[in-house]
Amino acid sequence: MGTINLEIRPDISNVETPAYTVDLSALDHKAFGYWLSGMTDGEGSFHYYRAQDGQPHIRFRIRLREDDLAILEAIREYWGGIGHIYREEEKDHGTHVSKPTEGFEVYNTQKKRELLVVVKHFEEFPLLSKKAMSFQVWKRIVYLFHEKGPHAEELDALGDRLKGIQGY
């Protein structure tokens, strides 16, 4: 008589996944800072582009699945409420119609004063991956954006460099 191999799979079809929150009061500020830099190494992105009207746009984003919304809310709280969180939308550029994508939320910050908070964070809690190179270029873009004077050519050159580092 041969061996019978039984695989037991519990029926979890009726199990609900509870919503969760992140209690920052229970976390060490410094530990969360290092964790956030690690999260950014994997999931964050630094952006610079010019809109159709020629205006420069600088932003920082972290994109996560919708079931990690509490993480994005904790990041926003950690940085003193700056930035905003929104459901990512897919744009059909042919019809200019937007529709929600399946299950992604985005933390985004792009206001001038908020960008400096992001820069300060990553100076204190450095990135460790290739994204550290992106940050150095992006940081220069942020500082130039805050300086008075014509910097359009330098901003665009740095923006091209940032795109090259990030591969898009």
C-alpha positions as CSV (number, residue, x, y, z in Angstrom):
1,M,0.0,0.0,0.0
2,G,1.4,3.4,-1.0
3,T,1.7,6.6,1.0
4,I,-1.2,9.1,0.9
5,N,-0.2,12.7,1.0
6,L,-3.0,14.9,2.3
7,E,-2.8,18.7,2.1
8,I,-5.0,20.4,4.6
9,R,-6.3,23.8,3.5
10,P,-8.6,25.6,6.0
11,D,-11.6,27.3,4.6
12,I,-10.9,31.0,5.1
13,S,-13.5,32.3,2.7
14,N,-15.7,33.7,5.5
15,V,-12.8,35.3,7.5
16,E,-12.9,39.1,7.4
17,T,-9.6,41.1,7.4
18,P,-9.9,43.7,10.1
19,A,-9.0,47.3,9.3
20,Y,-5.9,48.5,11.2
21,T,-4.3,51.8,12.2
22,V,-0.7,52.6,13.1
23,D,-0.3,54.1,16.6
24,L,2.7,56.5,16.3
25,S,2.7,57.2,20.1
26,A,3.9,53.7,20.6
27,L,6.8,54.1,18.2
28,D,10.2,55.7,18.7
29,H,10.5,58.8,16.5
30,K,14.0,57.9,15.4
31,A,13.1,54.3,14.7
32,F,10.2,55.4,12.6
33,G,12.4,57.8,10.7
34,Y,14.8,55.0,9.7
35,W,11.9,52.7,8.8
36,L,10.4,55.5,6.6
37,S,13.7,55.9,4.8
38,G,13.8,52.1,4.2
39,M,10.2,52.2,3.0
40,T,11.1,55.0,0.6
41,D,14.1,53.0,-0.7
42,G,11.6,50.4,-1.9
43,E,8.3,52.3,-2.5
44,G,9.0,56.0,-2.7
45,S,9.9,58.2,-5.7
46,F,11.2,61.7,-6.3
47,H,9.8,63.7,-9.3
48,Y,10.5,66.8,-11.3
49,Y,8.7,67.7,-14.5
50,R,7.3,70.7,-16.4
51,A,3.6,71.0,-16.9
52,Q,2.1,72.0,-20.3
53,D,2.0,75.6,-19.1
54,G,5.8,75.4,-18.5
55,Q,5.6,75.6,-14.7
56,P,8.0,73.3,-12.8
57,H,6.5,70.6,-10.6
58,I,8.5,68.9,-7.9
59,R,7.0,66.1,-5.8
60,F,7.7,63.2,-3.5
61,R,5.4,60.1,-3.6
62,I,4.9,56.8,-1.9
63,R,2.5,54.4,-3.6
64,L,1.1,51.5,-1.6
65,R,-1.8,49.0,-1.9
66,E,-5.1,50.4,-0.5
67,D,-4.9,47.9,2.4
68,D,-1.8,49.8,3.6
69,L,-3.6,53.1,3.8
70,A,-2.9,53.3,7.5
71,I,0.8,53.3,6.7
72,L,0.4,56.4,4.5
73,E,-1.6,58.1,7.1
74,A,1.1,57.4,9.7
75,I,3.7,58.9,7.4
76,R,1.6,62.0,6.9
77,E,1.1,62.3,10.7
78,Y,4.9,61.7,11.3
79,W,5.7,64.6,9.0
80,G,3.3,66.9,10.9
81,G,0.3,66.6,8.6
82,I,2.0,67.7,5.3
83,G,1.1,66.3,2.0
84,H,-2.1,64.5,1.0
85,I,-3.3,61.0,0.3
86,Y,-5.4,60.0,-2.7
87,R,-6.6,57.0,-4.6
88,E,-4.4,56.6,-7.7
89,E,-6.3,57.1,-11.0
90,E,-5.6,55.7,-14.4
91,K,-5.8,58.3,-17.1
92,D,-6.8,57.6,-20.6
93,H,-4.9,60.3,-22.4
94,G,-7.0,59.8,-25.6
95,T,-10.2,60.8,-23.9
96,H,-8.9,62.6,-20.8
97,V,-11.0,60.3,-18.7
98,S,-9.7,59.3,-15.3
99,K,-10.8,56.2,-13.4
100,P,-9.6,54.7,-10.1
101,T,-6.9,52.0,-10.4
102,E,-7.4,48.8,-8.6
103,G,-6.4,49.2,-5.0
104,F,-3.6,51.8,-4.8
105,E,-3.3,54.8,-2.6
106,V,-0.6,57.5,-2.9
107,Y,1.0,59.8,-0.4
108,N,2.1,62.9,-2.3
109,T,3.7,66.2,-1.2
110,Q,4.6,69.0,-3.6
111,K,4.2,72.4,-1.8
112,K,7.4,74.3,-1.6
113,R,7.6,74.4,2.2
114,E,6.6,70.7,2.5
115,L,9.4,69.7,0.2
116,L,11.9,71.1,2.6
117,V,10.5,68.8,5.4
118,V,11.1,65.8,3.1
119,V,14.7,67.0,2.3
120,K,15.4,67.5,6.0
121,H,14.1,64.0,6.8
122,F,16.3,62.2,4.3
123,E,19.4,64.3,5.3
124,E,18.8,63.0,8.9
125,F,17.8,59.5,7.9
126,P,19.7,58.7,4.7
127,L,18.5,56.4,2.0
128,L,20.7,53.3,1.4
129,S,19.7,52.1,-2.1
130,K,20.3,53.6,-5.5
131,K,17.5,55.9,-4.6
132,A,20.0,57.9,-2.6
133,M,21.5,59.2,-5.9
134,S,18.0,60.2,-7.0
135,F,17.5,62.0,-3.7
136,Q,20.8,64.0,-4.1
137,V,19.7,65.3,-7.5
138,W,16.1,65.9,-6.4
139,K,17.4,67.8,-3.3
140,R,19.4,70.2,-5.5
141,I,16.2,70.7,-7.6
142,V,14.3,71.6,-4.4
143,Y,16.9,74.1,-3.3
144,L,17.1,75.7,-6.7
145,F,13.3,76.0,-6.8
146,H,13.5,78.0,-3.5
147,E,16.2,80.4,-4.8
148,K,15.4,83.6,-6.5
149,G,16.5,84.0,-10.1
150,P,16.3,82.2,-13.4
151,H,17.1,78.6,-13.0
152,A,14.9,77.0,-15.7
153,E,17.8,75.5,-17.7
154,E,19.6,74.1,-14.6
155,L,16.3,72.7,-13.2
156,D,15.5,71.0,-16.5
157,A,19.0,69.5,-16.8
158,L,18.8,68.2,-13.2
159,G,15.3,66.8,-14.1
160,D,16.7,64.9,-17.0
161,R,19.5,63.6,-14.8
162,L,16.9,62.5,-12.2
163,K,14.9,60.7,-14.9
164,G,18.1,58.9,-16.1
165,I,19.0,57.7,-12.7
166,Q,15.4,56.4,-12.1
167,G,15.1,54.9,-15.5
168,Y,12.1,56.7,-16.8
